[in-house]
Amino acid sequence: MLYESVFHHLRGTKAGEILDRQHLQIKRKHQDVRTAILEGGGMERIIACSKDLIAATRAHFQSEERAMDANTLRNFTAHREMHDDIIESLQDISNDLEQRRISGAMELMKLFESRILYHLDIEDAALERELKS
């Protein structure tokens, strides 16, 4: 519900629709990882769902980076640094997944719930207000 109200003001704009769609996609992929773990979906399914979530998150950050690059009147250093920090953590998790360590999926869940969800719902809302103004 918070998610829907935060992004309501951007509906109807191309950037708002793209980011809104990406946020929903990331949240669905997070749920896929959670479901794979809880249902005992097996290592292959858990790793595949985790990789999908990482890829969607990276693609979303790339979209935001392009939007920030297009707005030359503002400085988005802090937001870019947040992306860099999260991407660094995602890379470490990806390495664990490549080595078939289930701990990678568990770390991904912790990162999502402690950092990425907050980034999507709060920090991205602030970014979008900046981009819109």
PELINHU-V541620 format. One record per helix or strand of 2 or more residues. SS is the DSSP state (2 for helix, 1 for strand). FROM is the first residue (numbers start at 1). TO is the last residue. If there is no record, write none. Layout:
ss & from & to
SS & FROM & TO
SS & FROM & TO
//
This chain:
ss & from & to
2 & 2 & 10
2 & 14 & 38
2 & 43 & 70
2 & 77 & 98
2 & 102 & 132
//
